[in-house]
Amino acid sequence: MMEITVKNNNKELKYSLEIFPPKTVKEVDSLIKKLKSMNSQPEFISVTYGAGGSTQNATLDLVTCLHKETNIDVAAHLTCVNSSIDDVIGLVELYGKVGIKKIVALRGDPPEGLGVPYRPYKSGFKNTADLVRNIKKVNDFDIYVAGYPEMHPESLDKKRDLDTLESKVKAGAHSIITQFFFDNELYYDYIKTLKKRNITIPIIPGIIPIINFNQIKKFSDKCGASIPKDISYDFLNSSGADISDYNLCKKIIIKQITDLINNGVKNFHLYSLNRIQLMGNIWDDVLNQNL
């Protein structure tokens, strides 16, 4: 285990997991079993909504299943893409009826993917702030919105990026979950910037494991998240065993989380890539350091 001292009491630390809907019933059953077997269960699980709403039914089914089969709170992702206002509100009402209390409200990526200009659906919500505002009219959900320490790739400049975030907060957002980042200084600077804007709701850092470096590099390039040179160097010069056994992945993410903890962060959102056991092991290692 890494010789790193964590200053916070581990009882104060919280984390949430983001997962995506598996393709088969067997995979869903396996996912639920893994979640139930975790030593430290997440505060909540968020279930993603595919590009263009492509997994809407799967998301609804999985959110409902997790709510019934586990004791973990579930947050449903909702987007503005390819859905009418009536359809989205109908889904929000349905989530409220089954007992869901958390929603992750996002604009969503164009069906064609990142890089294609976003166009609001003709009978849908224009933007995330509009979505948040109308969700709050249905029920008093805890609404999570996205924040970008390195700026959204489609933003023209940082001011307009922050203006967009501020509009979501004013519309009624409960917390901000950041895009993943690898350099913690970006997060610390982001916190300072948002404080100057009087944005005081929780800003939860989004953390992703580098399971496959080449895939993460491609994804990072698309969404505007930079990878520090030392991390790239570590992967280029690591042994095959360290990569296949996720030793390097765990080393990097535990180091990042530990630094955030030592700088006062107590709540984390982990983009699990559906590697539940790996994320559980990582969180256990974080908690079991020299506390």
Summary of the structure (lengths in Angstrom):
residues: 291
radius of gyration: 18.7
end to end distance: 13.2
largest distance: 55.3
contacts: 907
relative contact order: 0.16
helix: 46%
strand: 14%
